């Protein structure tokens, strides 16, 4: 075909990689590719976001919710800069995303309109792969390499395609031309297992452990059965990282909840009382809440050997797939559970759940935000997805929303950027239009970019078989998740109070505003039964404290068990129950 262009070739290559959709914002330097996508008949589809940052968040959200490679597009200059935040989310949470960026610099380099050095701009966030397309015959292999690198390294990559190249005619590319055409799109799969000697060393450590704790991260996705089987065999207690929260059934009696600043007292007590720690697929940054170094013997399972020992001292490193490695350990560990330790853990869990329910029921002015999440727990659909933003809502999500098995939940875990939840929710809904999606935001995140992306929801919702996309806005008129020591409400005078439910209705969506605790449950019932996407605006009390779980192991940061002073502190901690209830020590 004489009129077949490189832009058409890019679309064909995306199709070969089975990319269902690309997220972006149109612009001059990327216009030929956008036009080619528009002509592709939805294979792949092009989803215009309201901003390049949210397009990158959508691509990252697609990768998080589906396990596939996300794709985002942007033009040059400021648009390319806008991609960075969403791409850093992908990098820090280890998700594969390919960014395709246009460039239209026809004059001398170094001072053109909207010119930015794109290689340097993306050189850190896409440090595994940033390449320029120069000639049409390079493009197929260039895209294949970008996709393979993103998949293999679980990170974002970037391909820059000049505007003139996108318009260039495609030559007759011959597959046998060495170094020009890669004829095998697709992600190669590999089975990664530790060496037998390392597995035996880990099994030996687990066999002698008396009080085993297992900390589960997002890397254990798909290994829930193996985690539970090993925990039962050892009589272990289990906690999760924030990103690992969806991995296990949270109703398990020995599941202590999320560990860390936003987590539960039961998880902190588990870490304080254990003598053996198994880390499974976690790169949790909240190591202040880990056992004191020297208190435990530690095994870490991770498919990326670069992460092992990076957060916490490890005695036995196991590089391998979580499920396969756990199955190999199960074959080496006898069924001799420590029932006394398991009883301690379950008692701690029961206490925490009672305390959490009591906190949620506490009076507030006008509504307790913990109550809003607890009421959702009883109603959350048994299949679907939850997207969580950054701010005080993370605390209530981590502690009060019980995820049923099979419910997917994602957040911007390591970067911690506000403004991710609604783009995530859009990506999750487009990936599974027959399932409900719930997005959890504060009013700050909603004002940041949620109001704009609700327009995207309004544009697409009639295409969905199940129209339910519920956006919870915890409206406390404050920036209460900043943690900077200001009194509650200190920011309220400078934050405009927006009618979020009214904005939804203006867009033709459903909107409910609730400012009484007795109406919270019925409001959830209403939005979860609506015939269109909904905004549930809950007016909540900014004075509800973001208390860390007790005991605060973080107070012991900086202590190491190889000194006399540290040992004396540790002994005092264990004697007084600061690290774990005294009667709970086994």
Buried (B, 14 or more C-beta within 10 A) or exposed (E): EEEBBBBBBBBBBBBBBEBBBBBBBBBBBBBBBBBBBEEBEEEBBBBEBBBBBBBBBBBBBBBBBBEBBBBBBBBBBEBBBBBBBBBBBBBBBBBBBBBBBBBBBEEEEEEBEBBBEBEEBBEEBBBBBBBBBEEBBBBBBBBBBBBBBBBBBBBBBBBBBBBBBBBBEBEEBEEEEEEBBBEEBEBEEEEEBBEEEBBBBBBEBBEEBEBBBBBBBBBBBEBBEBBBBBBBBBBBBBBBBBBBBBBBBBEBEBBBBBBBBBBBBBBBBBBBBBBBBBBBBBBBBBBBBBBBBBBBBBBBBBBBEEBBBEBBEBBBBBBBBBBBBBBBBBEBBEEEBBEEBBBBBBBBBEBBBEBBEEBBEEEBEEBBBBBBBBBBBEEBBEBBBBBBBBBBBBBBBBBBBBBBBEBBBBBBBBBBBBBBBBBBBBBBBBBBBEBBBBBBBBBBBBBBBBBBBBEBBBBBBEEBEBBBBBBBBBBBBBBBBBEEEEEBBBBBEEBEEBBBBEBBBEBEBBBBBBBEBEBBBEBBEBBBEBEBBBBBBBBBBBEBEBEBBEBBBBEBEEBEBEEEEBBEBBEEBBEEBBBBBEEBBB
